Amino acid sequence: MSRSSKVASMAHRVNIWNTYKEAYIGLLRLGLPVLVTQVGIIVVSFADTMMVGAYGLDELAAAAFVNSFFMVAVVMQIGFAGGITPLIGALYSKGQRHEAGRTLRAGLQVNTLVSVFFMALMGTLYFFIDCFGQPEELLPLIRPYYLVVLSSLLPMAIFNCCQQTANGTTDTAMPMWLILGANVLNIIGNYALIFGNFGCPRLGLLGAGLSTLTARALACIGILICFSHRQRYRDYWQGVRDSSAGVGALRREVWVTSYPVGIQSGVECALWSLGAVVSGWFGKVQLASYQVVNTIAQLGFMIYLSVGTATSIKVANCTGLRDVTGIRRVASAGLHLNLLLGTLASVAFIVWTRPLIHLFSPDESVILSAMALIVPLVIYQYGDAVQITYANALRGTSEVQPLLWIAVISYLAIGAPLMLLLAVGADMGNIGVYYSFSGALMSASLLLWRAFMRACRRKEQLWQPSAKSLSYD
């Protein structure tokens, strides 16, 4: 490369930094508490898998099935609660705190009803557990653990709604401390109840479930206390207590912005749950290794999600101020950060493959099976990073309808058939399952990018060009 080319390249990089500097700093400031929260969730997931795996292979396989089976309901609840973030973020940028509280009231009502629906649905499926082709010896372990996880859905839904409201007001620190505290209690509870320490009964996998239920219930109580007693949320809580007319319209508004996000999240995770079912067809070793690598994969997903959450909040703030340039800048900055994080995660997966896997299972057959999944895991990191960025950017604009058809095309029309083709048709087992994820995520990335660009163009045509610009500090 010539000297002039090097200078030009350096100047280009400096220009990019100057253009996005404030956006990078704003996203990192807002996303850091979310990132710490996600790391805490990863640590608990790692600890759960390590402790259950140390207790026994059958318990690890049973946990893999139940956790994957509930993943759809859990992620749909999380996604549904996330639909309130752009509404709160837009109201916050306008200083309408009382109205934001009324929106939270409507959100709590709608999220509670959705959670009750999922509990009824999953409760019905409990009676058909033996129809999913899992090894017969795992069913006595699966059934009690299933019921405990089922009981934790409602407190999780309430916490998620309050957390997303706090996020929309740019307060990502308070939920972080609550989740970290709950995570510590969860780990201590696991140690006590799985192995029978501190005078507690030795409950194995059931103990892990009871510990998780307790931690989620305490986190729910804690965040409600924060909203009702902290000075920062006084005006919001007065809005929550306001039962005047118009709440019905707010409930409809929350529903309209929430159900596409919930369905999109659920359809995406349904593909991963299907992966657990398909892996189980090839025996408990492949199912257990699938669970181990899924847990490791959270290292990437949760980190991308923290930047995606910050992107959604900042885009929502820009939307409230009708700042299309700000929307585009925030989304681009979020993409840059997630691509960098995707590279770092991939390097970590490659360099520490065996040590990471060995943390969760000492069984050599599980280790060898899991090591074969690392290459397809690395391949799909960039697709995951891109789709998380643009899905959250779309959420921030409140134009969430495209999420529905994109999810159906990418995960149902492309991902599921590709999984069956590779895993069963090509006899690749859980390796084929993991390669199918790359095709689904790459498709979603492209479609979400196009939908986001179209949303920006529509808003540009609707809004005045003189709209006030947002500060990214």
Contacts in CASP RR format, 6 or more apart in sequence:
PFRMAT RR
TARGET T0000
AUTHOR 0000-0000-0000
METHOD contacts of the structure
MODEL  1
MSRSSKVASMAHRVNIWNTYKEAYIGLLRLGLPVLVTQVGIIVVSFADTM
MVGAYGLDELAAAAFVNSFFMVAVVMQIGFAGGITPLIGALYSKGQRHEA
GRTLRAGLQVNTLVSVFFMALMGTLYFFIDCFGQPEELLPLIRPYYLVVL
SSLLPMAIFNCCQQTANGTTDTAMPMWLILGANVLNIIGNYALIFGNFGC
PRLGLLGAGLSTLTARALACIGILICFSHRQRYRDYWQGVRDSSAGVGAL
RREVWVTSYPVGIQSGVECALWSLGAVVSGWFGKVQLASYQVVNTIAQLG
FMIYLSVGTATSIKVANCTGLRDVTGIRRVASAGLHLNLLLGTLASVAFI
VWTRPLIHLFSPDESVILSAMALIVPLVIYQYGDAVQITYANALRGTSEV
QPLLWIAVISYLAIGAPLMLLLAVGADMGNIGVYYSFSGALMSASLLLWR
AFMRACRRKEQLWQPSAKSLSYD
1 9 0 8 1.000
19 329 0 8 1.000
20 329 0 8 1.000
20 332 0 8 1.000
20 333 0 8 1.000
20 336 0 8 1.000
22 471 0 8 1.000
22 472 0 8 1.000
22 473 0 8 1.000
23 314 0 8 1.000
23 326 0 8 1.000
23 329 0 8 1.000
23 330 0 8 1.000
23 332 0 8 1.000
23 333 0 8 1.000
23 334 0 8 1.000
23 472 0 8 1.000
24 333 0 8 1.000
24 336 0 8 1.000
24 337 0 8 1.000
25 472 0 8 1.000
25 473 0 8 1.000
26 310 0 8 1.000
26 314 0 8 1.000
26 472 0 8 1.000
26 473 0 8 1.000
27 307 0 8 1.000
27 310 0 8 1.000
27 311 0 8 1.000
27 314 0 8 1.000
27 330 0 8 1.000
27 333 0 8 1.000
27 334 0 8 1.000
27 337 0 8 1.000
27 472 0 8 1.000
28 310 0 8 1.000
28 337 0 8 1.000
29 473 0 8 1.000
30 170 0 8 1.000
30 172 0 8 1.000
30 310 0 8 1.000
30 313 0 8 1.000
30 314 0 8 1.000
31 172 0 8 1.000
31 306 0 8 1.000
31 307 0 8 1.000
31 309 0 8 1.000
31 310 0 8 1.000
32 172 0 8 1.000
32 306 0 8 1.000
33 172 0 8 1.000
33 173 0 8 1.000
33 175 0 8 1.000
33 176 0 8 1.000
34 167 0 8 1.000
34 172 0 8 1.000
34 176 0 8 1.000
34 305 0 8 1.000
34 306 0 8 1.000
34 309 0 8 1.000
34 310 0 8 1.000
35 303 0 8 1.000
35 306 0 8 1.000
35 307 0 8 1.000
36 176 0 8 1.000
36 180 0 8 1.000
37 172 0 8 1.000
37 175 0 8 1.000
37 176 0 8 1.000
37 179 0 8 1.000
37 180 0 8 1.000
37 306 0 8 1.000
38 302 0 8 1.000
38 303 0 8 1.000
38 305 0 8 1.000
38 306 0 8 1.000
39 302 0 8 1.000
39 303 0 8 1.000
40 179 0 8 1.000
40 180 0 8 1.000
40 183 0 8 1.000
41 179 0 8 1.000
41 183 0 8 1.000
41 298 0 8 1.000
41 302 0 8 1.000
42 298 0 8 1.000
42 299 0 8 1.000
42 302 0 8 1.000
43 183 0 8 1.000
43 187 0 8 1.000
44 183 0 8 1.000
44 186 0 8 1.000
44 187 0 8 1.000
45 295 0 8 1.000
45 298 0 8 1.000
46 295 0 8 1.000
46 359 0 8 1.000
46 360 0 8 1.000
47 186 0 8 1.000
47 187 0 8 1.000
47 190 0 8 1.000
48 63 0 8 1.000
48 186 0 8 1.000
48 190 0 8 1.000
48 208 0 8 1.000
48 212 0 8 1.000
49 60 0 8 1.000
49 63 0 8 1.000
49 291 0 8 1.000
49 292 0 8 1.000
49 295 0 8 1.000
49 360 0 8 1.000
50 359 0 8 1.000
50 360 0 8 1.000
51 190 0 8 1.000
51 191 0 8 1.000
51 194 0 8 1.000
51 195 0 8 1.000
51 208 0 8 1.000
52 59 0 8 1.000
52 60 0 8 1.000
52 63 0 8 1.000
52 194 0 8 1.000
52 204 0 8 1.000
52 205 0 8 1.000
52 208 0 8 1.000
53 59 0 8 1.000
53 60 0 8 1.000
53 360 0 8 1.000
53 361 0 8 1.000
54 362 0 8 1.000
55 194 0 8 1.000
55 195 0 8 1.000
55 204 0 8 1.000
55 205 0 8 1.000
57 284 0 8 1.000
57 288 0 8 1.000
57 361 0 8 1.000
57 363 0 8 1.000
57 366 0 8 1.000
58 137 0 8 1.000
58 138 0 8 1.000
58 141 0 8 1.000
58 284 0 8 1.000
59 141 0 8 1.000
59 204 0 8 1.000
59 205 0 8 1.000
60 288 0 8 1.000
60 291 0 8 1.000
60 292 0 8 1.000
60 360 0 8 1.000
60 361 0 8 1.000
60 366 0 8 1.000
61 135 0 8 1.000
61 138 0 8 1.000
61 284 0 8 1.000
61 287 0 8 1.000
61 288 0 8 1.000
61 291 0 8 1.000
62 138 0 8 1.000
62 141 0 8 1.000
62 142 0 8 1.000
62 145 0 8 1.000
62 205 0 8 1.000
63 145 0 8 1.000
63 205 0 8 1.000
63 208 0 8 1.000
63 291 0 8 1.000
64 276 0 8 1.000
64 287 0 8 1.000
64 288 0 8 1.000
64 290 0 8 1.000
64 291 0 8 1.000
64 294 0 8 1.000
65 132 0 8 1.000
65 134 0 8 1.000
65 138 0 8 1.000
65 142 0 8 1.000
65 276 0 8 1.000
65 277 0 8 1.000
65 280 0 8 1.000
65 287 0 8 1.000
66 142 0 8 1.000
66 145 0 8 1.000
66 146 0 8 1.000
66 149 0 8 1.000
67 149 0 8 1.000
67 291 0 8 1.000
68 272 0 8 1.000
68 273 0 8 1.000
68 275 0 8 1.000
68 276 0 8 1.000
68 277 0 8 1.000
68 291 0 8 1.000
68 294 0 8 1.000
69 125 0 8 1.000
69 132 0 8 1.000
69 146 0 8 1.000
69 273 0 8 1.000
69 276 0 8 1.000
70 122 0 8 1.000
70 146 0 8 1.000
70 149 0 8 1.000
70 150 0 8 1.000
71 269 0 8 1.000
71 272 0 8 1.000
71 273 0 8 1.000
72 266 0 8 1.000
72 269 0 8 1.000
72 270 0 8 1.000
72 273 0 8 1.000
73 118 0 8 1.000
73 121 0 8 1.000
73 122 0 8 1.000
73 153 0 8 1.000
74 153 0 8 1.000
74 156 0 8 1.000
74 269 0 8 1.000
75 262 0 8 1.000
75 265 0 8 1.000
75 266 0 8 1.000
75 268 0 8 1.000
75 269 0 8 1.000
76 118 0 8 1.000
76 262 0 8 1.000
76 263 0 8 1.000
76 265 0 8 1.000
76 266 0 8 1.000
76 269 0 8 1.000
77 111 0 8 1.000
77 114 0 8 1.000
77 115 0 8 1.000
77 118 0 8 1.000
77 153 0 8 1.000
77 156 0 8 1.000
77 157 0 8 1.000
77 160 0 8 1.000
77 262 0 8 1.000
78 160 0 8 1.000
78 265 0 8 1.000
79 160 0 8 1.000
79 258 0 8 1.000
79 261 0 8 1.000
79 262 0 8 1.000
79 264 0 8 1.000
79 265 0 8 1.000
79 266 0 8 1.000
80 111 0 8 1.000
80 114 0 8 1.000
80 258 0 8 1.000
80 259 0 8 1.000
80 261 0 8 1.000
80 262 0 8 1.000
80 265 0 8 1.000
81 111 0 8 1.000
81 157 0 8 1.000
81 160 0 8 1.000
81 161 0 8 1.000
81 163 0 8 1.000
81 164 0 8 1.000
81 258 0 8 1.000
82 160 0 8 1.000
82 164 0 8 1.000
82 258 0 8 1.000
82 261 0 8 1.000
82 312 0 8 1.000
82 395 0 8 1.000
83 164 0 8 1.000
83 254 0 8 1.000
83 257 0 8 1.000
83 258 0 8 1.000
83 261 0 8 1.000
83 262 0 8 1.000
83 395 0 8 1.000
83 400 0 8 1.000
84 103 0 8 1.000
84 104 0 8 1.000
84 107 0 8 1.000
84 161 0 8 1.000
84 164 0 8 1.000
84 165 0 8 1.000
84 254 0 8 1.000
84 257 0 8 1.000
84 258 0 8 1.000
85 164 0 8 1.000
85 165 0 8 1.000
85 167 0 8 1.000
85 168 0 8 1.000
85 309 0 8 1.000
85 312 0 8 1.000
85 313 0 8 1.000
85 316 0 8 1.000
85 395 0 8 1.000
85 396 0 8 1.000
86 257 0 8 1.000
86 312 0 8 1.000
86 315 0 8 1.000
86 316 0 8 1.000
86 319 0 8 1.000
86 395 0 8 1.000
86 396 0 8 1.000
86 397 0 8 1.000
86 398 0 8 1.000
87 100 0 8 1.000
87 103 0 8 1.000
87 253 0 8 1.000
87 254 0 8 1.000
87 257 0 8 1.000
87 316 0 8 1.000
87 398 0 8 1.000
88 100 0 8 1.000
88 103 0 8 1.000
88 104 0 8 1.000
88 164 0 8 1.000
88 165 0 8 1.000
88 167 0 8 1.000
88 168 0 8 1.000
88 169 0 8 1.000
88 316 0 8 1.000
89 100 0 8 1.000
89 168 0 8 1.000
89 169 0 8 1.000
89 313 0 8 1.000
89 316 0 8 1.000
89 317 0 8 1.000
89 320 0 8 1.000
90 316 0 8 1.000
90 317 0 8 1.000
90 319 0 8 1.000
90 320 0 8 1.000
90 398 0 8 1.000
91 97 0 8 1.000
91 99 0 8 1.000
91 100 0 8 1.000
91 103 0 8 1.000
92 100 0 8 1.000
92 168 0 8 1.000
92 169 0 8 1.000
92 170 0 8 1.000
92 317 0 8 1.000
93 316 0 8 1.000
93 317 0 8 1.000
93 320 0 8 1.000
93 321 0 8 1.000
93 470 0 8 1.000
94 320 0 8 1.000
97 235 0 8 1.000
97 236 0 8 1.000
98 235 0 8 1.000
98 236 0 8 1.000
98 238 0 8 1.000
98 239 0 8 1.000
98 242 0 8 1.000
99 239 0 8 1.000
100 165 0 8 1.000
100 169 0 8 1.000
100 236 0 8 1.000
100 239 0 8 1.000
101 165 0 8 1.000
101 235 0 8 1.000
101 236 0 8 1.000
101 237 0 8 1.000
101 238 0 8 1.000
101 239 0 8 1.000
101 240 0 8 1.000
101 242 0 8 1.000
102 239 0 8 1.000
102 240 0 8 1.000
102 242 0 8 1.000
102 246 0 8 1.000
102 247 0 8 1.000
102 250 0 8 1.000
103 165 0 8 1.000
103 250 0 8 1.000
103 253 0 8 1.000
103 254 0 8 1.000
104 161 0 8 1.000
104 162 0 8 1.000
104 165 0 8 1.000
104 227 0 8 1.000
104 236 0 8 1.000
104 239 0 8 1.000
104 240 0 8 1.000
105 239 0 8 1.000
105 240 0 8 1.000
105 241 0 8 1.000
105 242 0 8 1.000
105 243 0 8 1.000
105 247 0 8 1.000
105 250 0 8 1.000
106 247 0 8 1.000
106 248 0 8 1.000
106 250 0 8 1.000
106 251 0 8 1.000
106 253 0 8 1.000
106 254 0 8 1.000
107 161 0 8 1.000
107 250 0 8 1.000
107 251 0 8 1.000
107 254 0 8 1.000
107 258 0 8 1.000
108 158 0 8 1.000
108 161 0 8 1.000
108 162 0 8 1.000
108 240 0 8 1.000
109 247 0 8 1.000
109 251 0 8 1.000
110 251 0 8 1.000
110 254 0 8 1.000
110 255 0 8 1.000
110 258 0 8 1.000
111 157 0 8 1.000
111 158 0 8 1.000
111 160 0 8 1.000
111 161 0 8 1.000
111 258 0 8 1.000
112 154 0 8 1.000
112 157 0 8 1.000
112 158 0 8 1.000
114 157 0 8 1.000
115 153 0 8 1.000
115 154 0 8 1.000
115 156 0 8 1.000
115 157 0 8 1.000
115 158 0 8 1.000
116 154 0 8 1.000
118 153 0 8 1.000
119 150 0 8 1.000
119 153 0 8 1.000
119 154 0 8 1.000
122 150 0 8 1.000
122 153 0 8 1.000
123 150 0 8 1.000
126 143 0 8 1.000
126 146 0 8 1.000
126 147 0 8 1.000
126 150 0 8 1.000
129 139 0 8 1.000
129 142 0 8 1.000
129 143 0 8 1.000
129 146 0 8 1.000
130 139 0 8 1.000
132 277 0 8 1.000
133 277 0 8 1.000
133 280 0 8 1.000
133 281 0 8 1.000
134 142 0 8 1.000
134 280 0 8 1.000
135 280 0 8 1.000
135 283 0 8 1.000
135 284 0 8 1.000
138 284 0 8 1.000
141 205 0 8 1.000
144 205 0 8 1.000
144 206 0 8 1.000
145 205 0 8 1.000
145 206 0 8 1.000
145 208 0 8 1.000
145 209 0 8 1.000
148 206 0 8 1.000
148 209 0 8 1.000
148 210 0 8 1.000
148 212 0 8 1.000
148 213 0 8 1.000
149 209 0 8 1.000
149 212 0 8 1.000
149 213 0 8 1.000
151 213 0 8 1.000
152 209 0 8 1.000
152 212 0 8 1.000
152 213 0 8 1.000
152 216 0 8 1.000
152 217 0 8 1.000
155 216 0 8 1.000
155 217 0 8 1.000
155 219 0 8 1.000
155 220 0 8 1.000
156 216 0 8 1.000
156 220 0 8 1.000
158 220 0 8 1.000
158 223 0 8 1.000
158 224 0 8 1.000
159 178 0 8 1.000
159 216 0 8 1.000
159 219 0 8 1.000
159 220 0 8 1.000
159 223 0 8 1.000
162 175 0 8 1.000
162 223 0 8 1.000
162 224 0 8 1.000
162 226 0 8 1.000
162 227 0 8 1.000
163 175 0 8 1.000
163 223 0 8 1.000
165 227 0 8 1.000
165 236 0 8 1.000
166 172 0 8 1.000
166 174 0 8 1.000
166 175 0 8 1.000
166 223 0 8 1.000
167 175 0 8 1.000
167 309 0 8 1.000
167 313 0 8 1.000
168 313 0 8 1.000
168 316 0 8 1.000
169 236 0 8 1.000
170 313 0 8 1.000
170 317 0 8 1.000
171 232 0 8 1.000
172 309 0 8 1.000
172 310 0 8 1.000
172 313 0 8 1.000
174 223 0 8 1.000
174 226 0 8 1.000
174 230 0 8 1.000
175 223 0 8 1.000
178 219 0 8 1.000
178 222 0 8 1.000
178 223 0 8 1.000
178 226 0 8 1.000
179 219 0 8 1.000
181 219 0 8 1.000
182 215 0 8 1.000
182 216 0 8 1.000
182 218 0 8 1.000
182 219 0 8 1.000
183 215 0 8 1.000
185 211 0 8 1.000
185 214 0 8 1.000
185 215 0 8 1.000
185 218 0 8 1.000
186 211 0 8 1.000
186 212 0 8 1.000
186 214 0 8 1.000
186 215 0 8 1.000
188 211 0 8 1.000
189 200 0 8 1.000
189 207 0 8 1.000
189 211 0 8 1.000
189 214 0 8 1.000
190 207 0 8 1.000
190 208 0 8 1.000
190 211 0 8 1.000
191 197 0 8 1.000
191 198 0 8 1.000
192 198 0 8 1.000
192 199 0 8 1.000
192 200 0 8 1.000
192 211 0 8 1.000
193 200 0 8 1.000
193 201 0 8 1.000
193 203 0 8 1.000
193 204 0 8 1.000
193 206 0 8 1.000
193 207 0 8 1.000
193 208 0 8 1.000
193 210 0 8 1.000
193 211 0 8 1.000
194 202 0 8 1.000
194 203 0 8 1.000
194 204 0 8 1.000
194 205 0 8 1.000
194 207 0 8 1.000
194 208 0 8 1.000
194 211 0 8 1.000
195 202 0 8 1.000
195 204 0 8 1.000
196 202 0 8 1.000
196 203 0 8 1.000
203 210 0 8 1.000
226 233 0 8 1.000
227 233 0 8 1.000
227 236 0 8 1.000
227 237 0 8 1.000
227 240 0 8 1.000
228 237 0 8 1.000
257 398 0 8 1.000
257 400 0 8 1.000
260 400 0 8 1.000
260 401 0 8 1.000
260 403 0 8 1.000
260 404 0 8 1.000
261 395 0 8 1.000
261 400 0 8 1.000
261 403 0 8 1.000
263 403 0 8 1.000
263 404 0 8 1.000
263 407 0 8 1.000
264 391 0 8 1.000
264 400 0 8 1.000
264 403 0 8 1.000
264 404 0 8 1.000
264 406 0 8 1.000
264 407 0 8 1.000
266 407 0 8 1.000
267 407 0 8 1.000
267 408 0 8 1.000
267 411 0 8 1.000
267 412 0 8 1.000
268 407 0 8 1.000
268 410 0 8 1.000
268 411 0 8 1.000
268 444 0 8 1.000
270 411 0 8 1.000
270 412 0 8 1.000
271 411 0 8 1.000
271 412 0 8 1.000
271 415 0 8 1.000
271 416 0 8 1.000
271 419 0 8 1.000
271 436 0 8 1.000
271 437 0 8 1.000
271 440 0 8 1.000
272 294 0 8 1.000
272 437 0 8 1.000
274 416 0 8 1.000
274 419 0 8 1.000
275 290 0 8 1.000
275 419 0 8 1.000
275 423 0 8 1.000
275 430 0 8 1.000
275 433 0 8 1.000
276 287 0 8 1.000
276 290 0 8 1.000
276 291 0 8 1.000
276 294 0 8 1.000
278 419 0 8 1.000
278 420 0 8 1.000
278 423 0 8 1.000
278 424 0 8 1.000
278 429 0 8 1.000
278 430 0 8 1.000
278 433 0 8 1.000
279 286 0 8 1.000
279 287 0 8 1.000
279 289 0 8 1.000
279 290 0 8 1.000
279 423 0 8 1.000
279 429 0 8 1.000
279 430 0 8 1.000
279 433 0 8 1.000
280 286 0 8 1.000
280 287 0 8 1.000
280 290 0 8 1.000
281 424 0 8 1.000
282 423 0 8 1.000
282 429 0 8 1.000
282 430 0 8 1.000
285 363 0 8 1.000
285 365 0 8 1.000
285 366 0 8 1.000
285 369 0 8 1.000
286 369 0 8 1.000
286 429 0 8 1.000
286 430 0 8 1.000
287 430 0 8 1.000
288 361 0 8 1.000
288 363 0 8 1.000
288 366 0 8 1.000
288 369 0 8 1.000
289 361 0 8 1.000
289 366 0 8 1.000
289 367 0 8 1.000
289 369 0 8 1.000
289 370 0 8 1.000
289 373 0 8 1.000
289 430 0 8 1.000
290 373 0 8 1.000
290 430 0 8 1.000
290 433 0 8 1.000
292 357 0 8 1.000
292 360 0 8 1.000
292 361 0 8 1.000
292 366 0 8 1.000
292 370 0 8 1.000
293 357 0 8 1.000
293 370 0 8 1.000
293 373 0 8 1.000
293 374 0 8 1.000
293 377 0 8 1.000
293 434 0 8 1.000
295 360 0 8 1.000
296 349 0 8 1.000
296 356 0 8 1.000
296 357 0 8 1.000
296 360 0 8 1.000
296 377 0 8 1.000
297 377 0 8 1.000
299 345 0 8 1.000
299 348 0 8 1.000
299 349 0 8 1.000
300 341 0 8 1.000
300 342 0 8 1.000
300 345 0 8 1.000
300 381 0 8 1.000
300 384 0 8 1.000
301 384 0 8 1.000
301 388 0 8 1.000
303 341 0 8 1.000
303 342 0 8 1.000
303 345 0 8 1.000
304 338 0 8 1.000
304 341 0 8 1.000
304 342 0 8 1.000
304 384 0 8 1.000
304 385 0 8 1.000
304 388 0 8 1.000
304 389 0 8 1.000
305 388 0 8 1.000
307 334 0 8 1.000
307 337 0 8 1.000
307 338 0 8 1.000
307 341 0 8 1.000
307 388 0 8 1.000
307 389 0 8 1.000
308 334 0 8 1.000
308 338 0 8 1.000
308 388 0 8 1.000
308 389 0 8 1.000
308 392 0 8 1.000
308 393 0 8 1.000
309 392 0 8 1.000
310 334 0 8 1.000
311 330 0 8 1.000
311 331 0 8 1.000
311 333 0 8 1.000
311 334 0 8 1.000
311 389 0 8 1.000
311 392 0 8 1.000
311 393 0 8 1.000
311 396 0 8 1.000
312 392 0 8 1.000
312 393 0 8 1.000
312 395 0 8 1.000
312 396 0 8 1.000
313 396 0 8 1.000
314 330 0 8 1.000
314 470 0 8 1.000
314 472 0 8 1.000
315 327 0 8 1.000
315 330 0 8 1.000
315 331 0 8 1.000
315 392 0 8 1.000
315 393 0 8 1.000
315 395 0 8 1.000
315 396 0 8 1.000
315 397 0 8 1.000
316 395 0 8 1.000
316 396 0 8 1.000
316 397 0 8 1.000
316 398 0 8 1.000
317 470 0 8 1.000
318 324 0 8 1.000
318 326 0 8 1.000
318 327 0 8 1.000
318 330 0 8 1.000
318 470 0 8 1.000
319 327 0 8 1.000
319 396 0 8 1.000
319 397 0 8 1.000
319 398 0 8 1.000
319 459 0 8 1.000
321 467 0 8 1.000
321 468 0 8 1.000
321 469 0 8 1.000
321 470 0 8 1.000
322 459 0 8 1.000
322 463 0 8 1.000
322 464 0 8 1.000
322 467 0 8 1.000
322 468 0 8 1.000
323 467 0 8 1.000
323 468 0 8 1.000
323 469 0 8 1.000
323 470 0 8 1.000
324 456 0 8 1.000
324 459 0 8 1.000
324 460 0 8 1.000
324 463 0 8 1.000
324 467 0 8 1.000
325 469 0 8 1.000
326 469 0 8 1.000
326 470 0 8 1.000
327 393 0 8 1.000
327 397 0 8 1.000
327 456 0 8 1.000
327 459 0 8 1.000
328 456 0 8 1.000
329 472 0 8 1.000
330 393 0 8 1.000
330 472 0 8 1.000
331 389 0 8 1.000
331 390 0 8 1.000
331 393 0 8 1.000
331 452 0 8 1.000
334 389 0 8 1.000
335 385 0 8 1.000
335 386 0 8 1.000
335 389 0 8 1.000
335 390 0 8 1.000
338 385 0 8 1.000
338 386 0 8 1.000
338 388 0 8 1.000
338 389 0 8 1.000
339 382 0 8 1.000
339 385 0 8 1.000
339 386 0 8 1.000
341 385 0 8 1.000
342 381 0 8 1.000
342 382 0 8 1.000
342 385 0 8 1.000
345 381 0 8 1.000
346 378 0 8 1.000
346 381 0 8 1.000
349 356 0 8 1.000
349 374 0 8 1.000
349 377 0 8 1.000
349 378 0 8 1.000
349 381 0 8 1.000
350 374 0 8 1.000
350 378 0 8 1.000
353 371 0 8 1.000
353 374 0 8 1.000
354 367 0 8 1.000
354 371 0 8 1.000
357 366 0 8 1.000
357 367 0 8 1.000
357 370 0 8 1.000
357 371 0 8 1.000
358 367 0 8 1.000
361 367 0 8 1.000
361 370 0 8 1.000
369 430 0 8 1.000
372 431 0 8 1.000
373 430 0 8 1.000
373 431 0 8 1.000
373 434 0 8 1.000
376 431 0 8 1.000
376 432 0 8 1.000
376 434 0 8 1.000
376 435 0 8 1.000
376 437 0 8 1.000
376 438 0 8 1.000
377 434 0 8 1.000
379 435 0 8 1.000
379 438 0 8 1.000
380 434 0 8 1.000
380 437 0 8 1.000
380 438 0 8 1.000
380 439 0 8 1.000
380 441 0 8 1.000
380 442 0 8 1.000
383 438 0 8 1.000
383 441 0 8 1.000
383 442 0 8 1.000
383 444 0 8 1.000
383 445 0 8 1.000
384 441 0 8 1.000
386 445 0 8 1.000
386 448 0 8 1.000
386 449 0 8 1.000
387 441 0 8 1.000
387 444 0 8 1.000
387 445 0 8 1.000
387 448 0 8 1.000
390 445 0 8 1.000
390 448 0 8 1.000
390 449 0 8 1.000
390 451 0 8 1.000
390 452 0 8 1.000
391 403 0 8 1.000
391 444 0 8 1.000
391 448 0 8 1.000
393 452 0 8 1.000
394 400 0 8 1.000
394 402 0 8 1.000
394 403 0 8 1.000
394 448 0 8 1.000
394 451 0 8 1.000
394 452 0 8 1.000
394 455 0 8 1.000
395 403 0 8 1.000
397 452 0 8 1.000
397 455 0 8 1.000
397 456 0 8 1.000
397 459 0 8 1.000
399 451 0 8 1.000
399 455 0 8 1.000
399 458 0 8 1.000
402 447 0 8 1.000
402 448 0 8 1.000
402 451 0 8 1.000
402 455 0 8 1.000
403 448 0 8 1.000
403 451 0 8 1.000
406 444 0 8 1.000
406 447 0 8 1.000
406 448 0 8 1.000
406 451 0 8 1.000
407 444 0 8 1.000
409 443 0 8 1.000
409 447 0 8 1.000
410 440 0 8 1.000
410 441 0 8 1.000
410 443 0 8 1.000
410 444 0 8 1.000
410 447 0 8 1.000
411 440 0 8 1.000
411 444 0 8 1.000
414 439 0 8 1.000
414 440 0 8 1.000
414 443 0 8 1.000
415 436 0 8 1.000
415 437 0 8 1.000
415 439 0 8 1.000
415 440 0 8 1.000
415 443 0 8 1.000
416 436 0 8 1.000
418 435 0 8 1.000
418 436 0 8 1.000
418 439 0 8 1.000
418 440 0 8 1.000
419 432 0 8 1.000
419 433 0 8 1.000
419 436 0 8 1.000
421 436 0 8 1.000
422 428 0 8 1.000
422 429 0 8 1.000
422 431 0 8 1.000
422 432 0 8 1.000
422 433 0 8 1.000
422 435 0 8 1.000
422 436 0 8 1.000
423 429 0 8 1.000
423 430 0 8 1.000
423 431 0 8 1.000
423 432 0 8 1.000
423 433 0 8 1.000
423 436 0 8 1.000
426 432 0 8 1.000
428 435 0 8 1.000
END
